[in-house]
Amino acid sequence: MTILVAGAHGDVGQHLVHLLARAGHTVRGMIRDDGQADLIRRLGAEPVVADLTGDVSEVPAGADAVVFAAGSSGEDVEGVDRDGAIALIDATEDQGVDRFVMLSAIGADDPEAADQLQDYLRAKQAADAHLEDSDLVYTTLRPTTLTNGAGTGTASFDTSLDFDEHPRTVARQDVALALAATLTISETQDRVIEMTGGSTPIREGLATV
């Protein structure tokens, strides 16, 4: 499978690129800075230099699937997390690619209820809604607070997590594992899935959510 990863230089993106390349996929790592290209090559991917705030109309050409793992880190939530994601969704559809996986965030279903990051969550909500309204086969993964701890290969998944019963953090490595797994688990298609730390093997959890 040929997979385009937007946000390949990010913390989750780097884990994801490495996982997909190691699994034998042809990976194209979308980055906005040519200075990041050598790292992307070392991770096993072909670098694609493009800016989500610019023209991305040709970027998905030739891919079998697109994974959006990009983020503005709060610097341009409307330009990157909302409009950039929407532009890549449209380009994916226009290029005849039918599979799109979105890395979103817990709280994107109801930004006004959040104690913080409301602007970011509103941007993610708009992008998620645009994806759901498209003709793409989609998966939207909404993890809770991300950590840099070592992944466990396990997590908890649900369509609406109860945080009285689950922790509120999950390792970026495990999020990358989940994003990669969605590409080969049909039960995740056309689903919005929440994710946090837990003890269920990731593939098993995604297949039974």
Secondary structure by P-SEA (a helix, b strand, c coil): cbbbbcccccaaaaaaaaaaaaaccbbbbbbccccaaaaaaaabbbbbbbbcccccccccccccccccccccccccccccccaaaaaaaaaaaaacccbbbbbcccccccccccccaaaaaaaaaaaaaaaaacccbbbbbbbccccccccccccccccccccccccccccaaaaaaaaaaaacccccccbbbbbccccccaaaaaacc
